[in-house]
Amino acid sequence: MKILGVSGSPIKNSNTDRAVRTVLEATGAETEFIKLSKFQIEPCRACLGCVDTNECVIGDDGNLLAQKAKEADGLVVGGFTPYSMIDGRTKAFLERLYPLRHKHGFMSGKPGIAVATCATPADCEGMPPACENGVNGIMYYMMEEGMNFLGSVKIQGNLPCVRCGNGDECQMTGVKMLFGPQATVDSIGVHTLETQEDTEKTARDLGAGMRDFLADKARA
Ligand SMILES: Cc1cc2nc3c(=O)[nH]c(=O)nc-3n(C[C@H](O)[C@H](O)[C@H](O)COP(=O)(O)O)c2cc1C
């Protein structure tokens, strides 16, 4: 059994990375972690050049990553949410798994888990539900490829404005937009997966769930 975990977050050892790794570790299986920012991957060109070959015509790292997904027994995909949507690298990665679809449905039946990190608090009024949107962006891929979606991990991450140096003065600061007019960089603090115990537990439980799913599948 081998599980592939992918993170679209370009930040070094980010919340997204650590959550994906937490899920992977809890599967107890052989795993591989991929940081998408270390690879070159364009979005799908919609040329249908992959229909006969199940391989993409684009000569970047997309085919290498698709091959890893094809060989994996389960898939964990994590991203962050610029402008309240799944990030571009994660989206491009999912699009580039399209060659695995034709005639064979190579991802069909495999278990999948989504991870999303966003800065918007879950109870924030008047802002889009960023984590929900991020998870949906990944979940829809898994559903449409006939995978077994096991669930999601939603992490409260950090606004770039908290570390840009102008978070308390900038007229466009997200600090006040997301946390109210009285909020400051200091009052928000830094959010980490490790201080969100329920979220970390969800990641571990989902990993264990993937392990059990694959064990049941092997017995069937
Ligand atoms: C260009 C940009 C735009 C962003 N826009 C949003 C946003 O609209 N909503 C949100 O919740 N977070 C937004 N974020 C914050 C990211 O979701 C946040 O950086 C994320 O928590 C980082 O995840 P990480 O800890 O895994 O690196 C934005 C970040 C960047 C870099």
The ligand as an SDF file (V2000), in Angstrom:
LIG
                    3D

 31 33  0  0  0  0  0  0  0  0999 V2000
   -2.2070   36.1950   -2.3230 C   0  0  0  0  0  0  0  0  0  0  0  0
   -2.9280   35.6420   -1.1150 C   0  0  0  0  0  0  0  0  0  0  0  0
   -4.2860   35.8330   -0.9770 C   0  0  0  0  0  0  0  0  0  0  0  0
   -4.9630   35.2970    0.1090 C   0  0  0  0  0  0  0  0  0  0  0  0
   -6.3180   35.4270    0.1990 N   0  0  0  0  0  0  0  0  0  0  0  0
   -6.9730   34.7840    1.1890 C   0  0  0  0  0  0  0  0  0  0  0  0
   -8.3900   34.7900    1.2430 C   0  0  0  0  0  0  0  0  0  0  0  0
   -9.0540   35.3790    0.4130 O   0  0  0  0  0  0  0  0  0  0  0  0
   -9.0070   34.0940    2.2400 N   0  0  0  0  0  0  0  0  0  0  0  0
   -8.2980   33.4060    3.1930 C   0  0  0  0  0  0  0  0  0  0  0  0
   -8.8990   32.8000    4.0700 O   0  0  0  0  0  0  0  0  0  0  0  0
   -6.9480   33.3920    3.1730 N   0  0  0  0  0  0  0  0  0  0  0  0
   -6.2910   34.0520    2.1940 C   0  0  0  0  0  0  0  0  0  0  0  0
   -4.9310   34.0200    2.1490 N   0  0  0  0  0  0  0  0  0  0  0  0
   -4.2310   33.4480    3.2890 C   0  0  0  0  0  0  0  0  0  0  0  0
   -3.8430   32.0340    3.0650 C   0  0  0  0  0  0  0  0  0  0  0  0
   -4.9440   31.1710    3.0300 O   0  0  0  0  0  0  0  0  0  0  0  0
   -2.9080   31.7170    4.1970 C   0  0  0  0  0  0  0  0  0  0  0  0
   -1.6790   32.3100    3.8510 O   0  0  0  0  0  0  0  0  0  0  0  0
   -2.7820   30.3020    4.5070 C   0  0  0  0  0  0  0  0  0  0  0  0
   -3.2820   30.1490    5.8130 O   0  0  0  0  0  0  0  0  0  0  0  0
   -1.3510   29.8420    4.5200 C   0  0  0  0  0  0  0  0  0  0  0  0
   -1.3580   28.4870    4.6090 O   0  0  0  0  0  0  0  0  0  0  0  0
   -0.0810   27.7320    5.1100 P   0  0  0  0  0  0  0  0  0  0  0  0
    0.0670   28.0230    6.5630 O   0  0  0  0  0  0  0  0  0  0  0  0
   -0.3250   26.3080    4.8050 O   0  0  0  0  0  0  0  0  0  0  0  0
    1.0540   28.2550    4.2980 O   0  0  0  0  0  0  0  0  0  0  0  0
   -4.2240   34.5800    1.0990 C   0  0  0  0  0  0  0  0  0  0  0  0
   -2.8460   34.3880    0.9420 C   0  0  0  0  0  0  0  0  0  0  0  0
   -2.1910   34.9090   -0.1340 C   0  0  0  0  0  0  0  0  0  0  0  0
   -0.7080   34.6790   -0.2570 C   0  0  0  0  0  0  0  0  0  0  0  0
  1  2  1  0
  2  3  1  0
  2 30  2  0
  3  4  2  0
  4  5  1  0
  4 28  1  0
  5  6  2  0
  6  7  1  0
  6 13  1  0
  7  8  2  0
  7  9  1  0
  9 10  1  0
 10 11  2  0
 10 12  1  0
 12 13  2  0
 13 14  1  0
 14 15  1  0
 14 28  1  0
 15 16  1  0
 16 17  1  0
 16 18  1  0
 18 19  1  0
 18 20  1  0
 20 21  1  0
 20 22  1  0
 22 23  1  0
 23 24  1  0
 24 25  2  0
 24 26  1  0
 24 27  1  0
 28 29  2  0
 29 30  1  0
 30 31  1  0
M  END
$$$$
